[in-house]
Amino acid sequence: MRLSRYLSGIISLIAMTATLILEMLPSGAVLIFASGPDERIKQTFSYFSLTPFGYANFFPLLTALLTVVVTILTTIVIIKRVNVTRLQNTVFICTVIALIFSIIPILMFGTGYMSVVGIFITILLLVSLIFQALSNRK
C-alpha cells in the first residue's frame, strides 16, 4: 500500500517534469495575428513567454508558473513522506487550477489557440492529477 502511494507520487512527478519540458518549447502557446482583412498569421511561443501575456492570453504563463510550483511541492512531498496531507492537498488544488488554465484558451479564443504541444500539456496535467489522487487516497 505504501509503495503504491510512493510510486503514484513518482509517476505524478515524472508527468509534471515532462509538462515543464513541453512548456519550455517554443511551440506551446498560440497567438493569431491579422496581417490583412482575410489573412491570418499563427505564431507559437513558449508557455513562459511574456508575448502571449502581453496580447491578453494570460493562461499559458499562469499554467507554466503553477506547473513549476506543483513540481517543486511534489518533490518536497516525495522527499518528506511524513505528515504531508496538507501539502498534498495544496499540490492537488494547484494542479486542478493549472489544468483549468490550460483549457481556458480553447474556451475563450477557440481551438485555433491550442497547439498540439498545448494538448499534450493538458493531457500530462490530467495524468499527473490522476496519480496525485491515487497517491492522496487514504
Backbone as CSV, one residue per row, in Angstrom:
resi,resn,N_x,N_y,N_z,CA_x,CA_y,CA_z,C_x,C_y,C_z
1,MET,0.832,-1.199,0.000,0.000,0.000,0.000,0.871,1.256,0.000
2,ARG,1.897,1.265,0.850,2.784,2.422,0.941,3.580,2.618,-0.343
3,LEU,4.022,1.509,-0.923,4.792,1.577,-2.158,3.959,2.141,-3.299
4,SER,2.676,1.766,-3.359,1.837,2.261,-4.450,1.614,3.765,-4.336
5,ARG,1.502,4.280,-3.111,1.374,5.732,-2.934,2.654,6.438,-3.372
6,TYR,3.777,5.855,-2.995,5.069,6.421,-3.370,5.244,6.379,-4.883
7,LEU,4.894,5.255,-5.496,5.008,5.096,-6.942,4.080,6.063,-7.676
8,SER,2.872,6.259,-7.147,1.946,7.224,-7.744,2.519,8.635,-7.702
9,GLY,3.173,8.972,-6.591,3.815,10.282,-6.478,4.946,10.454,-7.468
10,ILE,5.730,9.393,-7.657,6.843,9.437,-8.623,6.308,9.610,-10.042
11,ILE,5.266,8.871,-10.392,4.682,8.981,-11.737,4.109,10.380,-11.943
12,SER,3.477,10.925,-10.918,2.958,12.295,-10.995,4.091,13.291,-11.222
13,LEU,5.203,13.099,-10.521,6.365,13.986,-10.688,6.958,13.866,-12.088
14,ILE,7.009,12.658,-12.618,7.512,12.461,-13.987,6.617,13.179,-14.991
15,ALA,5.298,13.068,-14.803,4.356,13.751,-15.701,4.523,15.266,-15.608
16,MET,4.741,15.789,-14.396,4.926,17.233,-14.240,6.242,17.696,-14.855
17,THR,7.277,16.879,-14.740,8.558,17.219,-15.354,8.438,17.254,-16.876
18,ALA,7.744,16.267,-17.435,7.510,16.258,-18.882,6.675,17.469,-19.297
19,THR,5.718,17.848,-18.460,4.909,19.038,-18.739,5.782,20.287,-18.771
20,LEU,6.682,20.406,-17.808,7.595,21.556,-17.776,8.463,21.624,-19.031
21,ILE,8.957,20.480,-19.465,9.787,20.446,-20.676,8.979,20.906,-21.880
22,LEU,7.742,20.418,-21.999,6.894,20.839,-23.123,6.558,22.331,-23.041
23,GLU,6.371,22.841,-21.838,6.054,24.264,-21.690,7.228,25.154,-22.082
24,MET,8.440,24.635,-22.002,9.612,25.414,-22.402,9.786,25.480,-23.916
25,LEU,9.188,24.550,-24.627,9.321,24.548,-26.087,8.635,25.763,-26.691
26,PRO,9.172,26.285,-27.781,8.591,27.495,-28.380,7.374,27.221,-29.260
27,SER,6.680,26.137,-29.021,5.524,25.821,-29.868,4.296,25.472,-29.045
28,GLY,4.177,26.026,-27.846,3.049,25.696,-26.981,1.917,26.709,-27.037
29,ALA,2.199,27.938,-26.664,1.182,28.990,-26.643,1.009,29.557,-28.050
30,VAL,-0.227,29.858,-28.408,-0.543,30.291,-29.771,-1.145,31.695,-29.749
31,LEU,-0.695,32.504,-30.690,-1.322,33.796,-30.979,-1.628,33.850,-32.464
32,ILE,-2.752,34.445,-32.807,-3.132,34.590,-34.214,-3.239,36.084,-34.504
33,PHE,-2.451,36.521,-35.483,-2.425,37.924,-35.886,-3.085,38.082,-37.250
34,ALA,-3.692,39.226,-37.483,-4.298,39.521,-38.782,-3.381,40.474,-39.533
35,SER,-2.819,40.006,-40.653,-1.967,40.878,-41.459,-2.767,41.587,-42.548
36,GLY,-4.000,41.206,-42.684,-4.901,41.817,-43.647,-6.320,41.400,-43.312
37,PRO,-7.295,41.865,-44.106,-8.682,41.543,-43.781,-9.006,40.045,-43.894
38,ASP,-8.291,39.334,-44.762,-8.580,37.913,-44.958,-7.398,37.003,-44.631
39,GLU,-6.333,37.556,-44.142,-5.125,36.759,-43.913,-4.801,36.704,-42.420
40,ARG,-4.536,35.503,-41.939,-4.190,35.288,-40.536,-2.816,34.639,-40.439
41,ILE,-2.038,35.083,-39.465,-0.714,34.515,-39.214,-0.738,33.902,-37.814
42,LYS,-0.423,32.618,-37.751,-0.406,31.903,-36.478,1.040,31.789,-36.000
43,GLN,1.303,32.294,-34.792,2.641,32.208,-34.217,2.554,31.485,-32.878
44,THR,3.587,30.699,-32.604,3.624,29.962,-31.343,4.780,30.449,-30.476
45,PHE,4.594,30.295,-29.183,5.555,30.782,-28.206,5.673,29.765,-27.073
46,SER,6.706,29.910,-26.275,6.850,29.121,-25.057,5.756,29.541,-24.071
47,TYR,5.360,28.628,-23.216,4.395,28.975,-22.170,4.972,30.020,-21.214
48,PHE,6.288,30.110,-21.130,6.941,31.069,-20.240,7.153,32.433,-20.895
49,SER,6.815,32.564,-22.167,6.997,33.817,-22.888,5.987,34.863,-22.407
50,LEU,6.434,36.104,-22.347,5.536,37.187,-21.955,4.763,37.764,-23.138
51,THR,5.099,37.352,-24.352,4.402,37.881,-25.527,2.917,37.520,-25.518
52,PRO,2.535,36.250,-25.330,1.092,35.957,-25.245,0.421,36.701,-24.090
53,PHE,1.126,36.826,-22.977,0.596,37.558,-21.826,0.302,39.005,-22.213
54,GLY,1.194,39.605,-22.994,1.017,40.988,-23.443,-0.142,41.154,-24.408
55,TYR,-0.519,40.079,-25.099,-1.662,40.109,-26.011,-2.908,39.506,-25.369
56,ALA,-2.979,39.544,-24.041,-4.141,39.143,-23.242,-4.423,37.645,-23.239
57,ASN,-3.445,36.829,-23.619,-3.573,35.383,-23.446,-2.750,35.029,-22.207
58,PHE,-3.351,35.262,-21.038,-2.664,35.140,-19.763,-2.428,33.697,-19.331
59,PHE,-3.233,32.800,-19.836,-3.324,31.466,-19.263,-2.119,30.553,-19.499
60,PRO,-1.415,30.637,-20.614,-0.217,29.799,-20.723,0.831,30.119,-19.653
61,LEU,1.081,31.384,-19.397,2.058,31.759,-18.374,1.591,31.322,-16.981
62,LEU,0.320,31.504,-16.686,-0.208,31.077,-15.394,-0.118,29.559,-15.236
63,THR,-0.391,28.833,-16.318,-0.250,27.376,-16.297,1.197,26.991,-16.018
64,ALA,2.127,27.653,-16.694,3.550,27.341,-16.524,4.023,27.635,-15.102
65,LEU,3.617,28.759,-14.549,4.033,29.105,-13.187,3.477,28.109,-12.171
66,LEU,2.224,27.721,-12.339,1.649,26.728,-11.436,2.315,25.359,-11.598
67,THR,2.720,25.039,-12.811,3.426,23.775,-13.035,4.753,23.760,-12.297
68,VAL,5.452,24.873,-12.291,6.709,24.970,-11.547,6.445,24.782,-10.052
69,VAL,5.428,25.457,-9.539,5.083,25.346,-8.118,4.723,23.899,-7.765
70,VAL,3.881,23.280,-8.588,3.452,21.905,-8.320,4.633,20.939,-8.379
71,THR,5.528,21.131,-9.318,6.696,20.251,-9.433,7.582,20.352,-8.187
72,ILE,7.811,21.557,-7.723,8.622,21.751,-6.520,7.933,21.135,-5.301
73,LEU,6.635,21.394,-5.148,5.912,20.863,-3.992,5.801,19.342,-4.037
74,THR,5.626,18.783,-5.226,5.567,17.319,-5.356,6.900,16.703,-4.968
75,THR,7.988,17.333,-5.347,9.309,16.852,-4.954,9.455,16.869,-3.436
76,ILE,8.985,17.925,-2.801,9.043,18.014,-1.338,8.201,16.910,-0.703
77,VAL,7.013,16.673,-1.236,6.135,15.620,-0.702,6.811,14.258,-0.804
78,ILE,7.452,13.981,-1.935,8.098,12.683,-2.135,9.292,12.524,-1.200
79,ILE,10.055,13.583,-1.013,11.234,13.502,-0.152,10.830,13.390,1.322
80,LYS,9.865,14.188,1.735,9.486,14.222,3.144,8.701,12.975,3.557
81,ARG,7.674,12.635,2.845,6.841,11.439,3.021,6.168,11.276,4.382
82,VAL,6.363,12.165,5.325,5.745,12.027,6.636,4.868,13.249,6.901
83,ASN,3.599,13.002,7.209,2.663,14.045,7.595,2.624,15.209,6.607
84,VAL,2.315,14.899,5.377,2.278,15.915,4.323,0.889,16.034,3.694
85,THR,-0.141,15.700,4.446,-1.504,15.707,3.920,-1.907,17.091,3.419
86,ARG,-1.626,18.112,4.193,-1.998,19.472,3.777,-1.237,19.880,2.512
87,LEU,0.021,19.516,2.451,0.828,19.840,1.280,0.329,19.076,0.051
88,GLN,-0.055,17.817,0.238,-0.611,17.025,-0.873,-1.910,17.651,-1.377
89,ASN,-2.739,18.128,-0.457,-3.985,18.781,-0.861,-3.702,20.072,-1.632
90,THR,-2.701,20.814,-1.186,-2.315,22.042,-1.886,-1.829,21.738,-3.296
91,VAL,-1.005,20.702,-3.428,-0.495,20.294,-4.739,-1.653,19.898,-5.649
92,PHE,-2.593,19.143,-5.111,-3.743,18.695,-5.893,-4.567,19.881,-6.395
93,ILE,-4.854,20.824,-5.507,-5.646,22.003,-5.888,-4.911,22.844,-6.921
94,CYS,-3.611,23.035,-6.750,-2.823,23.808,-7.727,-2.815,23.118,-9.092
95,THR,-2.772,21.793,-9.093,-2.804,21.061,-10.359,-4.158,21.205,-11.035
96,VAL,-5.226,21.177,-10.263,-6.569,21.385,-10.828,-6.655,22.770,-11.464
97,ILE,-6.148,23.775,-10.775,-6.179,25.143,-11.306,-5.325,25.243,-12.571
98,ALA,-4.148,24.623,-12.576,-3.290,24.633,-13.769,-3.991,23.948,-14.939
99,LEU,-4.685,22.852,-14.673,-5.427,22.146,-15.724,-6.531,23.029,-16.289
100,ILE,-7.233,23.731,-15.426,-8.285,24.649,-15.887,-7.679,25.776,-16.722
101,PHE,-6.567,26.343,-16.246,-5.899,27.401,-17.007,-5.442,26.915,-18.376
102,SER,-5.045,25.645,-18.477,-4.569,25.129,-19.767,-5.706,24.936,-20.762
103,ILE,-6.931,24.825,-20.265,-8.094,24.633,-21.139,-8.761,25.955,-21.519
104,ILE,-8.606,26.972,-20.713,-9.308,28.246,-20.926,-9.039,28.887,-22.294
105,PRO,-7.811,28.860,-22.865,-7.642,29.473,-24.189,-8.574,28.897,-25.261
106,ILE,-8.847,27.600,-25.188,-9.795,26.995,-26.147,-11.184,27.572,-25.935
107,LEU,-11.581,27.711,-24.681,-12.926,28.193,-24.370,-13.099,29.676,-24.690
108,MET,-12.056,30.472,-24.443,-12.175,31.914,-24.666,-11.922,32.331,-26.113
109,PHE,-10.908,31.714,-26.735,-10.472,32.188,-28.041,-10.788,31.221,-29.178
110,GLY,-11.029,29.969,-28.872,-11.311,28.978,-29.909,-10.188,27.959,-30.056
111,THR,-10.441,26.934,-30.846,-9.485,25.837,-30.996,-8.214,26.250,-31.722
112,GLY,-8.249,27.333,-32.465,-7.058,27.813,-33.152,-5.954,28.243,-32.198
113,TYR,-6.320,28.516,-30.960,-5.345,28.971,-29.963,-4.764,27.831,-29.128
114,MET,-4.956,26.605,-29.605,-4.370,25.451,-28.918,-3.513,24.697,-29.914
115,SER,-2.268,24.450,-29.547,-1.349,23.698,-30.391,-1.326,22.242,-29.947
116,VAL,-0.663,21.408,-30.729,-0.510,20.005,-30.356,0.264,19.896,-29.044
117,VAL,1.271,20.729,-28.887,2.043,20.738,-27.637,1.140,21.143,-26.475
118,GLY,0.270,22.113,-26.685,-0.676,22.524,-25.653,-1.630,21.409,-25.257
119,ILE,-2.039,20.611,-26.232,-2.906,19.468,-25.940,-2.159,18.449,-25.089
120,PHE,-0.901,18.176,-25.442,-0.101,17.237,-24.646,0.138,17.758,-23.235
121,ILE,0.314,19.059,-23.098,0.478,19.656,-21.771,-0.778,19.420,-20.930
122,THR,-1.939,19.638,-21.526,-3.204,19.403,-20.824,-3.355,17.940,-20.438
123,ILE,-3.012,17.035,-21.350,-3.112,15.596,-21.062,-2.168,15.207,-19.928
124,LEU,-0.938,15.720,-19.954,0.020,15.406,-18.890,-0.420,15.972,-17.538
125,LEU,-1.024,17.137,-17.539,-1.558,17.687,-16.294,-2.672,16.793,-15.749
126,LEU,-3.504,16.282,-16.635,-4.576,15.372,-16.223,-4.004,14.064,-15.677
127,VAL,-2.980,13.528,-16.341,-2.324,12.303,-15.862,-1.726,12.537,-14.473
128,SER,-1.053,13.655,-14.298,-0.472,13.980,-13.001,-1.561,14.097,-11.938
129,LEU,-2.670,14.714,-12.293,-3.781,14.871,-11.358,-4.342,13.518,-10.930
130,ILE,-4.477,12.608,-11.866,-4.989,11.267,-11.558,-4.047,10.549,-10.595
131,PHE,-2.752,10.605,-10.863,-1.806,9.921,-9.989,-1.660,10.619,-8.638
132,GLN,-1.881,11.915,-8.599,-1.909,12.604,-7.305,-3.109,12.131,-6.488
133,ALA,-4.252,11.967,-7.150,-5.436,11.473,-6.461,-5.186,10.070,-5.902
134,LEU,-4.531,9.227,-6.682,-4.197,7.877,-6.199,-3.228,7.938,-5.024
135,SER,-2.283,8.846,-5.087,-1.306,8.992,-4.011,-1.920,9.558,-2.745
136,ASN,-2.938,10.412,-2.905,-3.554,11.100,-1.759,-4.615,10.271,-1.046
137,ARG,-5.098,9.222,-1.664,-6.196,8.460,-1.034,-5.720,7.815,0.268
138,LYS,-6.678,7.648,1.142,-6.327,7.128,2.472,-6.691,5.678,2.603
